[in-house]
Amino acid sequence: MLACTEQEGETLVRMFKGIAHRVVAISSGDVYRAYDRFRRADPGPPDAVPLTEDSPLRDHLFPYRERRKKERICPSITRRFSWNAQSWASQIYLLRLPMVYGTGDYQHRLFGYLKRMDDKRPAILLSKGMATWRGLRGCVEDMGKAIALCVANNQAARRVYHLADQENLTEAE
């Protein structure tokens, strides 16, 4: 899950060549230009939805590089991989994870809402845009099971899987 750079990916392939039979690469949906446009980091109209593996990628591939200097944050792997895995090309699975919530969520994505609920506040105020926003989320346990299925399954090679909860609610919901 931490082969983020070309050098790290090549090291991974060298270290496990002849030992492991496949690579399960973990990435995220924020590799797409649509995410930068959503957060207004890239000017232009919204990209067509639903997004597919052929949707335009970000122009700026390492948006977290400054933050990464302070803490270990992996830039998203592009759909073609930022590293060369030539001999393993038929045994690579690419999993795009959504916003993962649950035990161990270092970003504490639900903390603001849960804190207000624990405080028994009568309402949680959201802007209209935020209230109607529907982002993909996934429970950490479910994402772990999906990763394990790819690790154990030989039939899914050369595929990209976009993972998320089956039902994705709006922020207000």
PASEBA-1860 file (N, C-alpha, C; in nm, 3 decimals):
! residues 173
1> MLACTEQE> 0.081/-0.120/0.000/0.000/0.000/0.000/0.085/0.126/0.000 ~ 0.216/0.112/0.015/0.301/0.230/0.022/0.400/0.242/-0.092 ~ 0.381/0.167/-0.201/0.467/0.183/-0.319/0.414/0.303/-0.397 ~ 0.455/0.421/-0.356/0.396/0.544/-0.410/0.474/0.603/-0.525 ~ 0.604/0.592/-0.521/0.686/0.653/-0.623/0.736/0.546/-0.720 ~ 0.791/0.591/-0.831/0.846/0.498/-0.928/0.955/0.412/-0.864 ~ 1.044/0.473/-0.789/1.152/0.398/-0.724/1.097/0.295/-0.626 ~ 0.998/0.332/-0.546/0.939/0.239/-0.450/0.869/0.124/-0.522
9> GETLVRMF> 0.801/0.152/-0.632/0.735/0.047/-0.709/0.833/-0.050/-0.771 ~ 0.940/0.004/-0.828/1.043/-0.083/-0.887/1.111/-0.168/-0.780 ~ 1.133/-0.111/-0.663/1.192/-0.186/-0.552/1.099/-0.299/-0.510 ~ 0.970/-0.269/-0.502/0.871/-0.370/-0.466/0.875/-0.488/-0.563 ~ 0.875/-0.457/-0.693/0.877/-0.562/-0.794/1.005/-0.644/-0.784 ~ 1.119/-0.579/-0.768/1.247/-0.651/-0.755/1.248/-0.741/-0.631 ~ 1.202/-0.689/-0.519/1.207/-0.764/-0.394/1.121/-0.889/-0.397 ~ 1.007/-0.883/-0.462/0.914/-0.994/-0.456/0.906/-1.077/-0.584
17> KGIAHRVV> 0.990/-1.045/-0.684/0.991/-1.123/-0.807/1.030/-1.267/-0.774 ~ 0.949/-1.361/-0.822/0.974/-1.501/-0.794/0.918/-1.549/-0.661 ~ 0.868/-1.458/-0.580/0.812/-1.494/-0.449/0.661/-1.474/-0.451 ~ 0.620/-1.352/-0.482/0.477/-1.320/-0.488/0.428/-1.333/-0.631 ~ 0.303/-1.368/-0.647/0.247/-1.390/-0.781/0.167/-1.273/-0.834 ~ 0.140/-1.175/-0.751/0.062/-1.061/-0.797/0.082/-0.941/-0.705 ~ 0.045/-0.825/-0.757/0.049/-0.701/-0.681/-0.092/-0.648/-0.672 ~ -0.132/-0.611/-0.552/-0.259/-0.542/-0.534/-0.223/-0.400/-0.497
25> AISSGDVY> -0.244/-0.308/-0.589/-0.207/-0.169/-0.569/-0.328/-0.091/-0.520 ~ -0.308/-0.016/-0.414/-0.417/0.061/-0.354/-0.401/0.206/-0.396 ~ -0.508/0.264/-0.444/-0.508/0.404/-0.485/-0.638/0.465/-0.436 ~ -0.672/0.580/-0.488/-0.796/0.645/-0.449/-0.860/0.713/-0.568 ~ -0.985/0.748/-0.552/-1.058/0.815/-0.659/-1.014/0.958/-0.682 ~ -0.930/1.010/-0.594/-0.891/1.150/-0.612/-0.780/1.167/-0.716 ~ -0.750/1.064/-0.794/-0.653/1.078/-0.903/-0.717/1.148/-1.023 ~ -0.848/1.159/-1.023/-0.917/1.216/-1.138/-0.927/1.367/-1.130
33> RAYDRFRR> -0.923/1.430/-1.248/-0.933/1.575/-1.258/-1.063/1.625/-1.195 ~ -1.168/1.545/-1.202/-1.297/1.586/-1.145/-1.284/1.623/-0.998 ~ -1.197/1.555/-0.926/-1.180/1.587/-0.783/-1.118/1.725/-0.767 ~ -1.017/1.758/-0.846/-0.957/1.892/-0.838/-1.058/1.998/-0.880 ~ -1.142/1.966/-0.975/-1.244/2.064/-1.016/-1.350/2.080/-0.907 ~ -1.383/1.973/-0.842/-1.479/1.979/-0.731/-1.427/2.070/-0.621 ~ -1.299/2.058/-0.589/-1.244/2.141/-0.482/-1.184/2.272/-0.533 ~ -1.214/2.302/-0.660/-1.176/2.429/-0.724/-1.025/2.450/-0.732
41> ADPGPPDA> -0.949/2.342/-0.738/-0.804/2.350/-0.756/-0.768/2.348/-0.904 ~ -0.863/2.315/-0.990/-0.844/2.312/-1.134/-0.962/2.384/-1.197 ~ -0.936/2.492/-1.270/-1.048/2.565/-1.331/-1.109/2.484/-1.445 ~ -1.232/2.512/-1.474/-1.297/2.446/-1.586/-1.429/2.386/-1.543 ~ -1.506/2.343/-1.643/-1.637/2.285/-1.613/-1.622/2.146/-1.553 ~ -1.726/2.097/-1.487/-1.720/1.961/-1.431/-1.698/1.858/-1.541 ~ -1.629/1.751/-1.510/-1.611/1.641/-1.604/-1.738/1.558/-1.610 ~ -1.753/1.486/-1.720/-1.870/1.400/-1.739/-1.873/1.291/-1.632
49> VPLTEDSP> -1.992/1.259/-1.587/-2.009/1.152/-1.490/-2.100/1.046/-1.550 ~ -2.092/0.923/-1.506/-2.003/0.877/-1.401/-1.859/0.872/-1.450 ~ -1.766/0.885/-1.356/-1.625/0.874/-1.391/-1.594/0.729/-1.426 ~ -1.503/0.713/-1.520/-1.457/0.578/-1.557/-1.306/0.577/-1.548 ~ -1.247/0.463/-1.570/-1.101/0.452/-1.566/-1.036/0.534/-1.677 ~ -1.113/0.573/-1.779/-1.061/0.656/-1.886/-1.088/0.805/-1.866 ~ -1.148/0.841/-1.754/-1.174/0.983/-1.725/-1.041/1.056/-1.710 ~ -1.040/1.187/-1.740/-0.914/1.262/-1.730/-0.857/1.259/-1.589
57> LRDHLFPY> -0.724/1.242/-1.583/-0.653/1.244/-1.455/-0.617/1.387/-1.419 ~ -0.578/1.407/-1.295/-0.530/1.537/-1.250/-0.409/1.578/-1.334 ~ -0.397/1.707/-1.356/-0.277/1.758/-1.421/-0.162/1.764/-1.321 ~ -0.193/1.789/-1.196/-0.094/1.797/-1.089/-0.098/1.664/-1.015 ~ -0.004/1.574/-1.045/-0.012/1.438/-0.994/0.025/1.422/-0.847 ~ 0.094/1.519/-0.789/0.136/1.505/-0.650/0.086/1.622/-0.567 ~ -0.046/1.632/-0.548/-0.103/1.747/-0.478/-0.068/1.754/-0.330 ~ -0.022/1.645/-0.275/0.006/1.642/-0.131/0.156/1.644/-0.102
65> RERRKKER> 0.237/1.675/-0.202/0.382/1.667/-0.186/0.432/1.753/-0.069 ~ 0.380/1.874/-0.054/0.425/1.960/0.057/0.390/1.898/0.191 ~ 0.268/1.844/0.201/0.227/1.780/0.325/0.306/1.653/0.351 ~ 0.344/1.584/0.243/0.416/1.458/0.256/0.553/1.479/0.319 ~ 0.611/1.597/0.302/0.741/1.624/0.363/0.732/1.619/0.515 ~ 0.615/1.653/0.568/0.596/1.657/0.713/0.553/1.523/0.769 ~ 0.474/1.448/0.692/0.426/1.319/0.738/0.419/1.225/0.618 ~ 0.413/1.099/0.640/0.415/1.000/0.532/0.278/0.990/0.467
73> ICPSITRR> 0.257/1.068/0.362/0.131/1.062/0.288/0.164/1.021/0.145 ~ 0.100/0.918/0.099/0.127/0.862/-0.033/0.049/0.937/-0.140 ~ 0.116/0.988/-0.242/0.040/1.046/-0.353/-0.033/0.934/-0.426 ~ -0.145/0.966/-0.485/-0.225/0.865/-0.554/-0.150/0.808/-0.673 ~ -0.164/0.679/-0.692/-0.104/0.612/-0.806/-0.195/0.634/-0.926 ~ -0.138/0.671/-1.040/-0.220/0.694/-1.158/-0.272/0.563/-1.213 ~ -0.369/0.571/-1.303/-0.430/0.448/-1.355/-0.331/0.362/-1.432 ~ -0.227/0.421/-1.485/-0.125/0.345/-1.558/-0.007/0.313/-1.468
81> FSWNAQSW> -0.017/0.344/-1.342/0.085/0.329/-1.240/0.197/0.430/-1.262 ~ 0.246/0.482/-1.152/0.356/0.578/-1.158/0.488/0.503/-1.158 ~ 0.481/0.371/-1.153/0.602/0.290/-1.157/0.582/0.179/-1.257 ~ 0.692/0.123/-1.303/0.691/0.024/-1.409/0.684/-0.116/-1.349 ~ 0.581/-0.189/-1.380/0.566/-0.324/-1.327/0.553/-0.421/-1.444 ~ 0.642/-0.406/-1.542/0.633/-0.479/-1.669/0.601/-0.627/-1.653 ~ 0.685/-0.701/-1.585/0.667/-0.846/-1.581/0.546/-0.886/-1.499 ~ 0.491/-0.795/-1.421/0.376/-0.828/-1.339/0.246/-0.774/-1.399
89> ASQIYLLR> 0.255/-0.719/-1.519/0.138/-0.648/-1.574/0.012/-0.734/-1.576 ~ 0.025/-0.864/-1.596/-0.093/-0.948/-1.599/-0.140/-0.986/-1.459 ~ -0.065/-0.951/-1.357/-0.101/-0.988/-1.220/-0.118/-0.867/-1.130 ~ -0.157/-0.755/-1.188/-0.178/-0.635/-1.107/-0.327/-0.609/-1.093 ~ -0.366/-0.583/-0.972/-0.502/-0.544/-0.941/-0.493/-0.401/-0.888 ~ -0.575/-0.315/-0.935/-0.573/-0.178/-0.886/-0.705/-0.150/-0.817 ~ -0.698/-0.119/-0.689/-0.817/-0.089/-0.612/-0.821/0.060/-0.583 ~ -0.929/0.125/-0.621/-0.950/0.266/-0.588/-1.039/0.270/-0.466
97> LPMVYGTG> -0.986/0.321/-0.358/-1.064/0.330/-0.235/-1.138/0.463/-0.227 ~ -1.255/0.463/-0.164/-1.329/0.588/-0.141/-1.275/0.654/-0.014 ~ -1.349/0.748/0.041/-1.315/0.802/0.173/-1.345/0.691/0.273 ~ -1.242/0.641/0.337/-1.260/0.528/0.428/-1.286/0.582/0.568 ~ -1.389/0.528/0.631/-1.424/0.571/0.766/-1.426/0.449/0.858 ~ -1.417/0.476/0.986/-1.422/0.368/1.085/-1.296/0.366/1.169 ~ -1.274/0.255/1.237/-1.160/0.240/1.326/-1.031/0.270/1.252 ~ -0.950/0.355/1.310/-0.820/0.388/1.250/-0.823/0.500/1.149
105> DYQHRLFG> -0.937/0.566/1.128/-0.945/0.677/1.033/-0.864/0.795/1.087 ~ -0.742/0.809/1.039/-0.654/0.915/1.091/-0.703/1.054/1.054 ~ -0.794/1.064/0.957/-0.848/1.195/0.921/-0.974/1.229/1.002 ~ -1.025/1.135/1.076/-1.143/1.156/1.162/-1.257/1.222/1.084 ~ -1.292/1.163/0.971/-1.389/1.223/0.878/-1.526/1.248/0.939 ~ -1.568/1.167/1.032/-1.702/1.182/1.089/-1.701/1.250/1.225 ~ -1.584/1.287/1.273/-1.574/1.343/1.408/-1.663/1.465/1.427 ~ -1.662/1.559/1.335/-1.741/1.681/1.349/-1.888/1.653/1.369
113> YLKRMDDK> -1.941/1.559/1.294/-2.082/1.524/1.307/-2.107/1.450/1.438 ~ -2.023/1.352/1.469/-2.043/1.273/1.590/-2.030/1.358/1.716 ~ -1.937/1.451/1.716/-1.919/1.541/1.831/-2.045/1.623/1.855 ~ -2.100/1.677/1.748/-2.223/1.757/1.762/-2.339/1.671/1.811 ~ -2.345/1.547/1.764/-2.451/1.456/1.811/-2.432/1.423/1.958 ~ -2.307/1.393/1.997/-2.277/1.364/2.139/-2.310/1.484/2.228 ~ -2.290/1.605/2.174/-2.321/1.726/2.249/-2.471/1.755/2.252 ~ -2.549/1.671/2.185/-2.695/1.684/2.177/-2.738/1.820/2.119
121> RPAILLSK> -2.664/1.863/2.020/-2.702/1.988/1.954/-2.832/1.965/1.877 ~ -2.917/2.066/1.868/-3.047/2.048/1.802/-3.036/2.036/1.650 ~ -2.922/2.082/1.592/-2.907/2.077/1.447/-2.759/2.079/1.411 ~ -2.730/2.030/1.294/-2.596/2.040/1.236/-2.614/2.124/1.110 ~ -2.554/2.241/1.108/-2.572/2.332/0.996/-2.479/2.297/0.881 ~ -2.536/2.290/0.762/-2.461/2.263/0.640/-2.506/2.361/0.533 ~ -2.414/2.404/0.449/-2.455/2.486/0.334/-2.537/2.397/0.241 ~ -2.613/2.459/0.153/-2.696/2.382/0.060/-2.609/2.291/-0.027
129> GMATWRGL> -2.498/2.345/-0.074/-2.408/2.265/-0.158/-2.352/2.146/-0.083 ~ -2.310/2.168/0.040/-2.254/2.060/0.120/-2.362/1.959/0.158 ~ -2.480/2.005/0.188/-2.589/1.915/0.228/-2.626/1.818/0.116 ~ -2.615/1.860/-0.009/-2.654/1.775/-0.121/-2.537/1.697/-0.180 ~ -2.416/1.722/-0.130/-2.298/1.653/-0.183/-2.304/1.504/-0.148 ~ -2.271/1.423/-0.245/-2.274/1.277/-0.227/-2.136/1.223/-0.262 ~ -2.054/1.203/-0.162/-1.921/1.147/-0.184/-1.920/0.999/-0.155 ~ -1.833/0.927/-0.223/-1.824/0.784/-0.200/-1.748/0.757/-0.071
137> RGCVEDMG> -1.803/0.669/0.009/-1.741/0.630/0.136/-1.735/0.479/0.143 ~ -1.649/0.431/0.232/-1.640/0.288/0.254/-1.596/0.260/0.396 ~ -1.662/0.166/0.459/-1.627/0.126/0.594/-1.494/0.049/0.590 ~ -1.406/0.081/0.682/-1.272/0.023/0.682/-1.275/-0.130/0.680 ~ -1.366/-0.192/0.753/-1.373/-0.338/0.755/-1.411/-0.393/0.617 ~ -1.505/-0.328/0.550/-1.546/-0.372/0.416/-1.434/-0.353/0.315 ~ -1.361/-0.244/0.325/-1.250/-0.219/0.234/-1.140/-0.323/0.256 ~ -1.117/-0.358/0.381/-1.019/-0.462/0.413/-1.058/-0.596/0.353
145> KAIALCVA> -1.186/-0.630/0.360/-1.234/-0.756/0.302/-1.216/-0.756/0.150 ~ -1.244/-0.642/0.085/-1.229/-0.632/-0.060/-1.082/-0.647/-0.100 ~ -0.993/-0.586/-0.025/-0.850/-0.600/-0.053/-0.809/-0.746/-0.037 ~ -0.855/-0.811/0.069/-0.823/-0.952/0.092/-0.874/-1.040/-0.022 ~ -0.994/-1.010/-0.074/-1.047/-1.088/-0.186/-0.957/-1.078/-0.309 ~ -0.906/-0.959/-0.336/-0.816/-0.943/-0.450/-0.683/-1.014/-0.427 ~ -0.634/-1.009/-0.306/-0.509/-1.078/-0.274/-0.525/-1.228/-0.298 ~ -0.641/-1.283/-0.265/-0.662/-1.427/-0.272/-0.718/-1.476/-0.406
153> NNQAARRV> -0.756/-1.386/-0.497/-0.827/-1.425/-0.618/-0.741/-1.406/-0.743 ~ -0.713/-1.514/-0.813/-0.632/-1.508/-0.936/-0.713/-1.463/-1.057 ~ -0.844/-1.465/-1.050/-0.928/-1.441/-1.167/-0.952/-1.293/-1.197 ~ -0.912/-1.205/-1.110/-0.946/-1.064/-1.127/-0.829/-0.978/-1.174 ~ -0.722/-1.040/-1.220/-0.603/-0.964/-1.261/-0.634/-0.871/-1.377 ~ -0.552/-0.768/-1.388/-0.562/-0.666/-1.493/-0.694/-0.592/-1.488 ~ -0.750/-0.578/-1.371/-0.877/-0.510/-1.353/-0.858/-0.396/-1.256 ~ -0.946/-0.300/-1.266/-0.949/-0.188/-1.173/-1.083/-0.195/-1.101
161> YHLADQEN> -1.078/-0.186/-0.971/-1.199/-0.192/-0.890/-1.216/-0.062/-0.814 ~ -1.330/0.001/-0.833/-1.366/0.119/-0.757/-1.454/0.071/-0.643 ~ -1.407/0.087/-0.521/-1.478/0.034/-0.406/-1.553/0.144/-0.332 ~ -1.668/0.111/-0.278/-1.745/0.205/-0.196/-1.862/0.129/-0.133 ~ -1.921/0.190/-0.032/-2.043/0.135/0.025/-2.147/0.124/-0.086 ~ -2.236/0.027/-0.075/-2.339/0.009/-0.177/-2.432/0.129/-0.183 ~ -2.466/0.184/-0.068/-2.551/0.302/-0.063/-2.466/0.420/-0.017 ~ -2.465/0.525/-0.097/-2.389/0.644/-0.061/-2.485/0.760/-0.039
169> LTEAE> -2.490/0.805/0.083/-2.584/0.908/0.124/-2.529/1.048/0.096 ~ -2.619/1.145/0.089/-2.575/1.284/0.084/-2.524/1.322/0.223 ~ -2.454/1.432/0.235/-2.407/1.476/0.367/-2.525/1.497/0.462 ~ -2.634/1.555/0.413/-2.750/1.576/0.499/-2.810/1.444/0.547 ~ -2.815/1.347/0.458/-2.870/1.216/0.497/-2.782/1.149/0.601
END
